[in-house]
Amino acid sequence: MGKRKSRAKPVANKKRVQKLDTVYTCPFCSHGQSVECEIDTKVMEGRVRCFICKESYATKITTLTEAIDIYSEWIDECIRVNQSDS
């Protein structure tokens, strides 16, 4: 005797999540790919540093913080300081 055919649905392909960059453009010297973000989960601190002009920024992080969050916060802080000087 034959086996009955199952009505199992085909498995859907999982969508691939694109990885975010960890190297960015410096807002001070405008060199591309010169800013690197480091996340230290032991101290709960995130650091951004430019290899060309040696500018840096450090901030407190949470467990959900990504490198792009630290870089965006640095850019926001630069804008805030520039507006307060005017």
PDB file of N, CA, C and O in Angstrom:
ATOM      1  N   MET A   1       0.820  -1.184   0.000  1.00  0.00           N
ATOM      2  CA  MET A   1       0.000   0.000   0.000  1.00  0.00           C
ATOM      3  C   MET A   1       0.866   1.251   0.000  1.00  0.00           C
ATOM      4  O   MET A   1       1.951   1.297   0.580  1.00  0.00           O
ATOM      5  N   GLY A   2       0.352   2.230  -0.658  1.00  0.00           N
ATOM      6  CA  GLY A   2       1.096   3.470  -0.790  1.00  0.00           C
ATOM      7  C   GLY A   2       0.852   4.429   0.370  1.00  0.00           C
ATOM      8  O   GLY A   2      -0.146   4.335   1.085  1.00  0.00           O
ATOM      9  N   LYS A   3       1.766   5.323   0.527  1.00  0.00           N
ATOM     10  CA  LYS A   3       1.673   6.324   1.585  1.00  0.00           C
ATOM     11  C   LYS A   3       0.868   7.517   1.064  1.00  0.00           C
ATOM     12  O   LYS A   3       0.984   7.892  -0.103  1.00  0.00           O
ATOM     13  N   ARG A   4       0.071   8.095   1.919  1.00  0.00           N
ATOM     14  CA  ARG A   4      -0.709   9.274   1.522  1.00  0.00           C
ATOM     15  C   ARG A   4       0.201  10.486   1.363  1.00  0.00           C
ATOM     16  O   ARG A   4       1.183  10.648   2.087  1.00  0.00           O
ATOM     17  N   LYS A   5      -0.143  11.316   0.414  1.00  0.00           N
ATOM     18  CA  LYS A   5       0.636  12.530   0.195  1.00  0.00           C
ATOM     19  C   LYS A   5       0.309  13.550   1.284  1.00  0.00           C
ATOM     20  O   LYS A   5      -0.853  13.771   1.626  1.00  0.00           O
ATOM     21  N   SER A   6       1.354  14.158   1.812  1.00  0.00           N
ATOM     22  CA  SER A   6       1.129  15.177   2.841  1.00  0.00           C
ATOM     23  C   SER A   6       0.804  16.507   2.174  1.00  0.00           C
ATOM     24  O   SER A   6       1.205  16.763   1.039  1.00  0.00           O
ATOM     25  N   ARG A   7       0.101  17.313   2.869  1.00  0.00           N
ATOM     26  CA  ARG A   7      -0.271  18.634   2.357  1.00  0.00           C
ATOM     27  C   ARG A   7       0.570  19.718   3.027  1.00  0.00           C
ATOM     28  O   ARG A   7       0.066  20.800   3.330  1.00  0.00           O
ATOM     29  N   ALA A   8       1.804  19.439   3.251  1.00  0.00           N
ATOM     30  CA  ALA A   8       2.698  20.397   3.893  1.00  0.00           C
ATOM     31  C   ALA A   8       2.947  21.574   2.954  1.00  0.00           C
ATOM     32  O   ALA A   8       3.155  21.404   1.753  1.00  0.00           O
ATOM     33  N   LYS A   9       2.921  22.741   3.522  1.00  0.00           N
ATOM     34  CA  LYS A   9       3.175  23.949   2.745  1.00  0.00           C
ATOM     35  C   LYS A   9       4.679  24.095   2.544  1.00  0.00           C
ATOM     36  O   LYS A   9       5.463  23.731   3.421  1.00  0.00           O
ATOM     37  N   PRO A  10       5.077  24.619   1.407  1.00  0.00           N
ATOM     38  CA  PRO A  10       6.511  24.822   1.197  1.00  0.00           C
ATOM     39  C   PRO A  10       7.051  25.879   2.175  1.00  0.00           C
ATOM     40  O   PRO A  10       6.350  26.826   2.528  1.00  0.00           O
ATOM     41  N   VAL A  11       8.282  25.703   2.595  1.00  0.00           N
ATOM     42  CA  VAL A  11       8.907  26.614   3.538  1.00  0.00           C
ATOM     43  C   VAL A  11       9.248  27.913   2.820  1.00  0.00           C
ATOM     44  O   VAL A  11       9.877  27.907   1.761  1.00  0.00           O
ATOM     45  N   ALA A  12       8.825  29.022   3.410  1.00  0.00           N
ATOM     46  CA  ALA A  12       9.097  30.330   2.826  1.00  0.00           C
ATOM     47  C   ALA A  12      10.540  30.727   3.112  1.00  0.00           C
ATOM     48  O   ALA A  12      11.067  30.445   4.189  1.00  0.00           O
ATOM     49  N   ASN A  13      11.166  31.374   2.155  1.00  0.00           N
ATOM     50  CA  ASN A  13      12.536  31.848   2.344  1.00  0.00           C
ATOM     51  C   ASN A  13      12.550  33.003   3.335  1.00  0.00           C
ATOM     52  O   ASN A  13      11.698  33.889   3.278  1.00  0.00           O
ATOM     53  N   LYS A  14      13.518  32.989   4.242  1.00  0.00           N
ATOM     54  CA  LYS A  14      13.642  34.077   5.202  1.00  0.00           C
ATOM     55  C   LYS A  14      14.312  35.263   4.529  1.00  0.00           C
ATOM     56  O   LYS A  14      15.231  35.102   3.727  1.00  0.00           O
ATOM     57  N   LYS A  15      13.842  36.449   4.866  1.00  0.00           N
ATOM     58  CA  LYS A  15      14.436  37.655   4.322  1.00  0.00           C
ATOM     59  C   LYS A  15      15.775  37.887   5.009  1.00  0.00           C
ATOM     60  O   LYS A  15      15.893  37.754   6.227  1.00  0.00           O
ATOM     61  N   ARG A  16      16.765  38.228   4.227  1.00  0.00           N
ATOM     62  CA  ARG A  16      18.088  38.496   4.788  1.00  0.00           C
ATOM     63  C   ARG A  16      18.145  39.941   5.260  1.00  0.00           C
ATOM     64  O   ARG A  16      17.708  40.857   4.564  1.00  0.00           O
ATOM     65  N   VAL A  17      18.685  40.123   6.442  1.00  0.00           N
ATOM     66  CA  VAL A  17      18.832  41.451   7.012  1.00  0.00           C
ATOM     67  C   VAL A  17      20.183  41.996   6.597  1.00  0.00           C
ATOM     68  O   VAL A  17      21.214  41.350   6.786  1.00  0.00           O
ATOM     69  N   GLN A  18      20.170  43.186   6.032  1.00  0.00           N
ATOM     70  CA  GLN A  18      21.421  43.805   5.619  1.00  0.00           C
ATOM     71  C   GLN A  18      22.179  44.289   6.847  1.00  0.00           C
ATOM     72  O   GLN A  18      21.590  44.882   7.751  1.00  0.00           O
ATOM     73  N   LYS A  19      23.479  44.037   6.880  1.00  0.00           N
ATOM     74  CA  LYS A  19      24.300  44.500   7.982  1.00  0.00           C
ATOM     75  C   LYS A  19      24.585  45.988   7.792  1.00  0.00           C
ATOM     76  O   LYS A  19      24.816  46.458   6.678  1.00  0.00           O
ATOM     77  N   LEU A  20      24.562  46.709   8.897  1.00  0.00           N
ATOM     78  CA  LEU A  20      24.843  48.131   8.859  1.00  0.00           C
ATOM     79  C   LEU A  20      26.343  48.375   8.858  1.00  0.00           C
ATOM     80  O   LEU A  20      27.114  47.561   9.368  1.00  0.00           O
ATOM     81  N   ASP A  21      26.754  49.501   8.284  1.00  0.00           N
ATOM     82  CA  ASP A  21      28.165  49.854   8.250  1.00  0.00           C
ATOM     83  C   ASP A  21      28.686  50.159   9.649  1.00  0.00           C
ATOM     84  O   ASP A  21      27.921  50.557  10.528  1.00  0.00           O
ATOM     85  N   THR A  22      29.979  49.973   9.854  1.00  0.00           N
ATOM     86  CA  THR A  22      30.627  50.372  11.098  1.00  0.00           C
ATOM     87  C   THR A  22      31.704  51.406  10.832  1.00  0.00           C
ATOM     88  O   THR A  22      32.354  51.867  11.770  1.00  0.00           O
ATOM     89  N   VAL A  23      31.909  51.784   9.576  1.00  0.00           N
ATOM     90  CA  VAL A  23      32.894  52.796   9.192  1.00  0.00           C
ATOM     91  C   VAL A  23      32.154  53.887   8.422  1.00  0.00           C
ATOM     92  O   VAL A  23      31.366  53.603   7.519  1.00  0.00           O
ATOM     93  N   TYR A  24      32.426  55.159   8.799  1.00  0.00           N
ATOM     94  CA  TYR A  24      31.648  56.270   8.259  1.00  0.00           C
ATOM     95  C   TYR A  24      32.551  57.412   7.799  1.00  0.00           C
ATOM     96  O   TYR A  24      33.774  57.330   7.910  1.00  0.00           O
ATOM     97  N   THR A  25      31.939  58.473   7.283  1.00  0.00           N
ATOM     98  CA  THR A  25      32.629  59.675   6.845  1.00  0.00           C
ATOM     99  C   THR A  25      32.739  60.653   8.005  1.00  0.00           C
ATOM    100  O   THR A  25      31.781  60.846   8.754  1.00  0.00           O
ATOM    101  N   CYS A  26      33.895  61.265   8.153  1.00  0.00           N
ATOM    102  CA  CYS A  26      34.119  62.220   9.243  1.00  0.00           C
ATOM    103  C   CYS A  26      33.448  63.557   8.921  1.00  0.00           C
ATOM    104  O   CYS A  26      33.615  64.075   7.817  1.00  0.00           O
ATOM    105  N   PRO A  27      32.686  64.130   9.874  1.00  0.00           N
ATOM    106  CA  PRO A  27      32.051  65.425   9.612  1.00  0.00           C
ATOM    107  C   PRO A  27      33.035  66.590   9.690  1.00  0.00           C
ATOM    108  O   PRO A  27      32.714  67.683   9.222  1.00  0.00           O
ATOM    109  N   PHE A  28      34.211  66.396  10.261  1.00  0.00           N
ATOM    110  CA  PHE A  28      35.189  67.476  10.411  1.00  0.00           C
ATOM    111  C   PHE A  28      36.154  67.546   9.224  1.00  0.00           C
ATOM    112  O   PHE A  28      36.366  68.621   8.662  1.00  0.00           O
ATOM    113  N   CYS A  29      36.737  66.411   8.842  1.00  0.00           N
ATOM    114  CA  CYS A  29      37.719  66.433   7.756  1.00  0.00           C
ATOM    115  C   CYS A  29      37.155  65.886   6.440  1.00  0.00           C
ATOM    116  O   CYS A  29      37.839  65.952   5.419  1.00  0.00           O
ATOM    117  N   SER A  30      35.957  65.361   6.433  1.00  0.00           N
ATOM    118  CA  SER A  30      35.242  64.874   5.256  1.00  0.00           C
ATOM    119  C   SER A  30      35.943  63.727   4.532  1.00  0.00           C
ATOM    120  O   SER A  30      35.715  63.523   3.340  1.00  0.00           O
ATOM    121  N   HIS A  31      36.774  62.990   5.220  1.00  0.00           N
ATOM    122  CA  HIS A  31      37.392  61.805   4.634  1.00  0.00           C
ATOM    123  C   HIS A  31      36.411  60.646   4.728  1.00  0.00           C
ATOM    124  O   HIS A  31      35.860  60.374   5.795  1.00  0.00           O
ATOM    125  N   GLY A  32      36.199  59.975   3.622  1.00  0.00           N
ATOM    126  CA  GLY A  32      35.310  58.823   3.618  1.00  0.00           C
ATOM    127  C   GLY A  32      35.969  57.617   4.259  1.00  0.00           C
ATOM    128  O   GLY A  32      37.177  57.422   4.122  1.00  0.00           O
ATOM    129  N   GLN A  33      35.206  56.825   4.942  1.00  0.00           N
ATOM    130  CA  GLN A  33      35.673  55.585   5.562  1.00  0.00           C
ATOM    131  C   GLN A  33      36.800  55.814   6.559  1.00  0.00           C
ATOM    132  O   GLN A  33      37.698  54.978   6.662  1.00  0.00           O
ATOM    133  N   SER A  34      36.781  56.933   7.305  1.00  0.00           N
ATOM    134  CA  SER A  34      37.846  57.210   8.262  1.00  0.00           C
ATOM    135  C   SER A  34      37.369  57.190   9.709  1.00  0.00           C
ATOM    136  O   SER A  34      38.189  57.270  10.624  1.00  0.00           O
ATOM    137  N   VAL A  35      36.078  57.086   9.932  1.00  0.00           N
ATOM    138  CA  VAL A  35      35.527  57.071  11.285  1.00  0.00           C
ATOM    139  C   VAL A  35      35.088  55.653  11.619  1.00  0.00           C
ATOM    140  O   VAL A  35      34.346  55.022  10.865  1.00  0.00           O
ATOM    141  N   GLU A  36      35.557  55.164  12.760  1.00  0.00           N
ATOM    142  CA  GLU A  36      35.190  53.825  13.196  1.00  0.00           C
ATOM    143  C   GLU A  36      34.501  53.903  14.548  1.00  0.00           C
ATOM    144  O   GLU A  36      34.900  54.678  15.418  1.00  0.00           O
ATOM    145  N   CYS A  37      33.467  53.097  14.715  1.00  0.00           N
ATOM    146  CA  CYS A  37      32.719  53.034  15.960  1.00  0.00           C
ATOM    147  C   CYS A  37      33.128  51.795  16.737  1.00  0.00           C
ATOM    148  O   CYS A  37      33.254  50.707  16.174  1.00  0.00           O
ATOM    149  N   GLU A  38      33.334  51.972  18.035  1.00  0.00           N
ATOM    150  CA  GLU A  38      33.653  50.863  18.920  1.00  0.00           C
ATOM    151  C   GLU A  38      32.618  50.831  20.029  1.00  0.00           C
ATOM    152  O   GLU A  38      32.256  51.869  20.584  1.00  0.00           O
ATOM    153  N   ILE A  39      32.144  49.638  20.350  1.00  0.00           N
ATOM    154  CA  ILE A  39      31.157  49.471  21.412  1.00  0.00           C
ATOM    155  C   ILE A  39      31.774  48.602  22.489  1.00  0.00           C
ATOM    156  O   ILE A  39      32.158  47.461  22.232  1.00  0.00           O
ATOM    157  N   ASP A  40      31.871  49.147  23.711  1.00  0.00           N
ATOM    158  CA  ASP A  40      32.413  48.411  24.848  1.00  0.00           C
ATOM    159  C   ASP A  40      31.250  48.081  25.783  1.00  0.00           C
ATOM    160  O   ASP A  40      30.783  48.937  26.535  1.00  0.00           O
ATOM    161  N   THR A  41      30.793  46.835  25.727  1.00  0.00           N
ATOM    162  CA  THR A  41      29.624  46.446  26.517  1.00  0.00           C
ATOM    163  C   THR A  41      29.950  46.238  27.988  1.00  0.00           C
ATOM    164  O   THR A  41      29.047  46.269  28.823  1.00  0.00           O
ATOM    165  N   LYS A  42      31.207  46.029  28.324  1.00  0.00           N
ATOM    166  CA  LYS A  42      31.573  45.870  29.730  1.00  0.00           C
ATOM    167  C   LYS A  42      31.442  47.185  30.488  1.00  0.00           C
ATOM    168  O   LYS A  42      30.973  47.210  31.626  1.00  0.00           O
ATOM    169  N   VAL A  43      31.856  48.273  29.854  1.00  0.00           N
ATOM    170  CA  VAL A  43      31.789  49.595  30.472  1.00  0.00           C
ATOM    171  C   VAL A  43      30.507  50.324  30.067  1.00  0.00           C
ATOM    172  O   VAL A  43      30.172  51.364  30.634  1.00  0.00           O
ATOM    173  N   MET A  44      29.788  49.767  29.075  1.00  0.00           N
ATOM    174  CA  MET A  44      28.577  50.376  28.518  1.00  0.00           C
ATOM    175  C   MET A  44      28.883  51.768  27.958  1.00  0.00           C
ATOM    176  O   MET A  44      28.228  52.756  28.289  1.00  0.00           O
ATOM    177  N   GLU A  45      29.894  51.804  27.103  1.00  0.00           N
ATOM    178  CA  GLU A  45      30.308  53.052  26.489  1.00  0.00           C
ATOM    179  C   GLU A  45      30.559  52.824  25.004  1.00  0.00           C
ATOM    180  O   GLU A  45      31.119  51.800  24.611  1.00  0.00           O
ATOM    181  N   GLY A  46      30.144  53.776  24.186  1.00  0.00           N
ATOM    182  CA  GLY A  46      30.397  53.731  22.756  1.00  0.00           C
ATOM    183  C   GLY A  46      31.322  54.863  22.362  1.00  0.00           C
ATOM    184  O   GLY A  46      31.159  55.994  22.820  1.00  0.00           O
ATOM    185  N   ARG A  47      32.302  54.560  21.505  1.00  0.00           N
ATOM    186  CA  ARG A  47      33.275  55.560  21.080  1.00  0.00           C
ATOM    187  C   ARG A  47      33.321  55.632  19.560  1.00  0.00           C
ATOM    188  O   ARG A  47      33.219  54.622  18.864  1.00  0.00           O
ATOM    189  N   VAL A  48      33.478  56.861  19.067  1.00  0.00           N
ATOM    190  CA  VAL A  48      33.632  57.120  17.641  1.00  0.00           C
ATOM    191  C   VAL A  48      34.925  57.907  17.496  1.00  0.00           C
ATOM    192  O   VAL A  48      35.163  58.865  18.232  1.00  0.00           O
ATOM    193  N   ARG A  49      35.779  57.491  16.519  1.00  0.00           N
ATOM    194  CA  ARG A  49      37.066  58.163  16.359  1.00  0.00           C
ATOM    195  C   ARG A  49      37.446  58.217  14.895  1.00  0.00           C
ATOM    196  O   ARG A  49      37.283  57.245  14.158  1.00  0.00           O
ATOM    197  N   CYS A  50      37.960  59.379  14.480  1.00  0.00           N
ATOM    198  CA  CYS A  50      38.460  59.565  13.117  1.00  0.00           C
ATOM    199  C   CYS A  50      39.963  59.300  13.119  1.00  0.00           C
ATOM    200  O   CYS A  50      40.689  59.827  13.961  1.00  0.00           O
ATOM    201  N   PHE A  51      40.427  58.483  12.174  1.00  0.00           N
ATOM    202  CA  PHE A  51      41.843  58.157  12.090  1.00  0.00           C
ATOM    203  C   PHE A  51      42.664  59.283  11.471  1.00  0.00           C
ATOM    204  O   PHE A  51      43.874  59.353  11.686  1.00  0.00           O
ATOM    205  N   ILE A  52      42.033  60.153  10.715  1.00  0.00           N
ATOM    206  CA  ILE A  52      42.748  61.214  10.005  1.00  0.00           C
ATOM    207  C   ILE A  52      42.946  62.442  10.902  1.00  0.00           C
ATOM    208  O   ILE A  52      44.079  62.861  11.139  1.00  0.00           O
ATOM    209  N   CYS A  53      41.847  63.014  11.397  1.00  0.00           N
ATOM    210  CA  CYS A  53      41.936  64.261  12.171  1.00  0.00           C
ATOM    211  C   CYS A  53      41.915  64.031  13.684  1.00  0.00           C
ATOM    212  O   CYS A  53      42.021  64.988  14.450  1.00  0.00           O
ATOM    213  N   LYS A  54      41.781  62.785  14.121  1.00  0.00           N
ATOM    214  CA  LYS A  54      41.840  62.394  15.539  1.00  0.00           C
ATOM    215  C   LYS A  54      40.682  62.945  16.378  1.00  0.00           C
ATOM    216  O   LYS A  54      40.781  62.983  17.604  1.00  0.00           O
ATOM    217  N   GLU A  55      39.596  63.369  15.743  1.00  0.00           N
ATOM    218  CA  GLU A  55      38.413  63.781  16.482  1.00  0.00           C
ATOM    219  C   GLU A  55      37.748  62.538  17.060  1.00  0.00           C
ATOM    220  O   GLU A  55      37.773  61.469  16.449  1.00  0.00           O
ATOM    221  N   SER A  56      37.150  62.686  18.248  1.00  0.00           N
ATOM    222  CA  SER A  56      36.505  61.530  18.866  1.00  0.00           C
ATOM    223  C   SER A  56      35.286  61.979  19.657  1.00  0.00           C
ATOM    224  O   SER A  56      35.113  63.158  19.966  1.00  0.00           O
ATOM    225  N   TYR A  57      34.452  61.005  19.970  1.00  0.00           N
ATOM    226  CA  TYR A  57      33.231  61.242  20.730  1.00  0.00           C
ATOM    227  C   TYR A  57      32.918  59.967  21.499  1.00  0.00           C
ATOM    228  O   TYR A  57      33.052  58.868  20.961  1.00  0.00           O
ATOM    229  N   ALA A  58      32.503  60.107  22.752  1.00  0.00           N
ATOM    230  CA  ALA A  58      32.137  58.948  23.569  1.00  0.00           C
ATOM    231  C   ALA A  58      30.795  59.216  24.231  1.00  0.00           C
ATOM    232  O   ALA A  58      30.485  60.352  24.587  1.00  0.00           O
ATOM    233  N   THR A  59      30.001  58.163  24.393  1.00  0.00           N
ATOM    234  CA  THR A  59      28.691  58.291  24.995  1.00  0.00           C
ATOM    235  C   THR A  59      28.306  57.007  25.702  1.00  0.00           C
ATOM    236  O   THR A  59      28.882  55.949  25.448  1.00  0.00           O
ATOM    237  N   LYS A  60      27.335  57.104  26.585  1.00  0.00           N
ATOM    238  CA  LYS A  60      26.794  55.925  27.262  1.00  0.00           C
ATOM    239  C   LYS A  60      25.906  55.171  26.286  1.00  0.00           C
ATOM    240  O   LYS A  60      25.260  55.783  25.435  1.00  0.00           O
ATOM    241  N   ILE A  61      25.867  53.844  26.400  1.00  0.00           N
ATOM    242  CA  ILE A  61      25.062  53.026  25.493  1.00  0.00           C
ATOM    243  C   ILE A  61      24.168  52.093  26.290  1.00  0.00           C
ATOM    244  O   ILE A  61      24.308  51.958  27.505  1.00  0.00           O
ATOM    245  N   THR A  62      23.253  51.458  25.588  1.00  0.00           N
ATOM    246  CA  THR A  62      22.418  50.402  26.152  1.00  0.00           C
ATOM    247  C   THR A  62      22.722  49.118  25.394  1.00  0.00           C
ATOM    248  O   THR A  62      23.543  49.112  24.477  1.00  0.00           O
ATOM    249  N   THR A  63      22.073  48.054  25.768  1.00  0.00           N
ATOM    250  CA  THR A  63      22.311  46.781  25.093  1.00  0.00           C
ATOM    251  C   THR A  63      21.778  46.775  23.668  1.00  0.00           C
ATOM    252  O   THR A  63      22.197  45.944  22.862  1.00  0.00           O
ATOM    253  N   LEU A  64      20.869  47.678  23.342  1.00  0.00           N
ATOM    254  CA  LEU A  64      20.279  47.736  22.002  1.00  0.00           C
ATOM    255  C   LEU A  64      21.004  48.695  21.066  1.00  0.00           C
ATOM    256  O   LEU A  64      20.652  48.782  19.890  1.00  0.00           O
ATOM    257  N   THR A  65      21.997  49.408  21.553  1.00  0.00           N
ATOM    258  CA  THR A  65      22.698  50.417  20.758  1.00  0.00           C
ATOM    259  C   THR A  65      23.565  49.760  19.690  1.00  0.00           C
ATOM    260  O   THR A  65      24.265  48.783  19.953  1.00  0.00           O
ATOM    261  N   GLU A  66      23.505  50.313  18.481  1.00  0.00           N
ATOM    262  CA  GLU A  66      24.334  49.867  17.357  1.00  0.00           C
ATOM    263  C   GLU A  66      25.321  50.979  17.002  1.00  0.00           C
ATOM    264  O   GLU A  66      25.224  52.092  17.519  1.00  0.00           O
ATOM    265  N   ALA A  67      26.261  50.671  16.126  1.00  0.00           N
ATOM    266  CA  ALA A  67      27.285  51.633  15.730  1.00  0.00           C
ATOM    267  C   ALA A  67      26.680  52.857  15.054  1.00  0.00           C
ATOM    268  O   ALA A  67      27.152  53.974  15.262  1.00  0.00           O
ATOM    269  N   ILE A  68      25.658  52.664  14.261  1.00  0.00           N
ATOM    270  CA  ILE A  68      25.019  53.792  13.573  1.00  0.00           C
ATOM    271  C   ILE A  68      24.357  54.740  14.567  1.00  0.00           C
ATOM    272  O   ILE A  68      24.279  55.942  14.311  1.00  0.00           O
ATOM    273  N   ASP A  69      23.881  54.221  15.691  1.00  0.00           N
ATOM    274  CA  ASP A  69      23.266  55.063  16.717  1.00  0.00           C
ATOM    275  C   ASP A  69      24.292  56.004  17.340  1.00  0.00           C
ATOM    276  O   ASP A  69      24.001  57.176  17.580  1.00  0.00           O
ATOM    277  N   ILE A  70      25.480  55.495  17.599  1.00  0.00           N
ATOM    278  CA  ILE A  70      26.539  56.309  18.195  1.00  0.00           C
ATOM    279  C   ILE A  70      26.985  57.383  17.203  1.00  0.00           C
ATOM    280  O   ILE A  70      27.155  58.543  17.578  1.00  0.00           O
ATOM    281  N   TYR A  71      27.173  57.003  15.940  1.00  0.00           N
ATOM    282  CA  TYR A  71      27.575  57.968  14.913  1.00  0.00           C
ATOM    283  C   TYR A  71      26.507  59.047  14.738  1.00  0.00           C
ATOM    284  O   TYR A  71      26.839  60.227  14.625  1.00  0.00           O
ATOM    285  N   SER A  72      25.246  58.665  14.713  1.00  0.00           N
ATOM    286  CA  SER A  72      24.159  59.645  14.556  1.00  0.00           C
ATOM    287  C   SER A  72      24.098  60.593  15.740  1.00  0.00           C
ATOM    288  O   SER A  72      23.836  61.784  15.573  1.00  0.00           O
ATOM    289  N   GLU A  73      24.339  60.069  16.934  1.00  0.00           N
ATOM    290  CA  GLU A  73      24.347  60.920  18.127  1.00  0.00           C
ATOM    291  C   GLU A  73      25.501  61.920  18.065  1.00  0.00           C
ATOM    292  O   GLU A  73      25.356  63.062  18.501  1.00  0.00           O
ATOM    293  N   TRP A  74      26.640  61.498  17.529  1.00  0.00           N
ATOM    294  CA  TRP A  74      27.793  62.391  17.363  1.00  0.00           C
ATOM    295  C   TRP A  74      27.459  63.510  16.382  1.00  0.00           C
ATOM    296  O   TRP A  74      27.769  64.674  16.637  1.00  0.00           O
ATOM    297  N   ILE A  75      26.836  63.166  15.273  1.00  0.00           N
ATOM    298  CA  ILE A  75      26.440  64.172  14.277  1.00  0.00           C
ATOM    299  C   ILE A  75      25.440  65.152  14.891  1.00  0.00           C
ATOM    300  O   ILE A  75      25.558  66.361  14.690  1.00  0.00           O
ATOM    301  N   ASP A  76      24.456  64.641  15.640  1.00  0.00           N
ATOM    302  CA  ASP A  76      23.474  65.508  16.298  1.00  0.00           C
ATOM    303  C   ASP A  76      24.146  66.448  17.288  1.00  0.00           C
ATOM    304  O   ASP A  76      23.776  67.618  17.381  1.00  0.00           O
ATOM    305  N   GLU A  77      25.129  65.950  18.027  1.00  0.00           N
ATOM    306  CA  GLU A  77      25.857  66.784  18.991  1.00  0.00           C
ATOM    307  C   GLU A  77      26.652  67.860  18.277  1.00  0.00           C
ATOM    308  O   GLU A  77      26.716  68.989  18.764  1.00  0.00           O
ATOM    309  N   CYS A  78      27.262  67.552  17.140  1.00  0.00           N
ATOM    310  CA  CYS A  78      27.989  68.543  16.342  1.00  0.00           C
ATOM    311  C   CYS A  78      27.049  69.647  15.868  1.00  0.00           C
ATOM    312  O   CYS A  78      27.394  70.827  15.932  1.00  0.00           O
ATOM    313  N   ILE A  79      25.880  69.274  15.398  1.00  0.00           N
ATOM    314  CA  ILE A  79      24.897  70.259  14.931  1.00  0.00           C
ATOM    315  C   ILE A  79      24.435  71.146  16.083  1.00  0.00           C
ATOM    316  O   ILE A  79      24.296  72.359  15.927  1.00  0.00           O
ATOM    317  N   ARG A  80      24.197  70.523  17.255  1.00  0.00           N
ATOM    318  CA  ARG A  80      23.724  71.272  18.423  1.00  0.00           C
ATOM    319  C   ARG A  80      24.782  72.283  18.864  1.00  0.00           C
ATOM    320  O   ARG A  80      24.438  73.422  19.180  1.00  0.00           O
ATOM    321  N   VAL A  81      26.055  71.901  18.895  1.00  0.00           N
ATOM    322  CA  VAL A  81      27.129  72.806  19.293  1.00  0.00           C
ATOM    323  C   VAL A  81      27.293  73.926  18.285  1.00  0.00           C
ATOM    324  O   VAL A  81      27.518  75.068  18.685  1.00  0.00           O
ATOM    325  N   ASN A  82      27.189  73.647  17.000  1.00  0.00           N
ATOM    326  CA  ASN A  82      27.317  74.676  15.971  1.00  0.00           C
ATOM    327  C   ASN A  82      26.182  75.685  16.035  1.00  0.00           C
ATOM    328  O   ASN A  82      26.399  76.872  15.793  1.00  0.00           O
ATOM    329  N   GLN A  83      24.965  75.229  16.360  1.00  0.00           N
ATOM    330  CA  GLN A  83      23.836  76.149  16.449  1.00  0.00           C
ATOM    331  C   GLN A  83      23.921  77.022  17.686  1.00  0.00           C
ATOM    332  O   GLN A  83      23.486  78.173  17.651  1.00  0.00           O
ATOM    333  N   SER A  84      24.468  76.507  18.775  1.00  0.00           N
ATOM    334  CA  SER A  84      24.575  77.299  20.001  1.00  0.00           C
ATOM    335  C   SER A  84      25.668  78.360  19.892  1.00  0.00           C
ATOM    336  O   SER A  84      25.601  79.379  20.580  1.00  0.00           O
ATOM    337  N   ASP A  85      26.680  78.139  19.035  1.00  0.00           N
ATOM    338  CA  ASP A  85      27.747  79.122  18.824  1.00  0.00           C
ATOM    339  C   ASP A  85      27.242  80.317  18.033  1.00  0.00           C
ATOM    340  O   ASP A  85      27.782  81.411  18.193  1.00  0.00           O
ATOM    341  N   SER A  86      26.242  80.161  17.198  1.00  0.00           N
ATOM    342  CA  SER A  86      25.765  81.233  16.324  1.00  0.00           C
ATOM    343  C   SER A  86      25.072  82.320  17.067  1.00  0.00           C
ATOM    344  O   SER A  86      24.617  83.290  16.461  1.00  0.00           O
TER     345      SER A  86
END
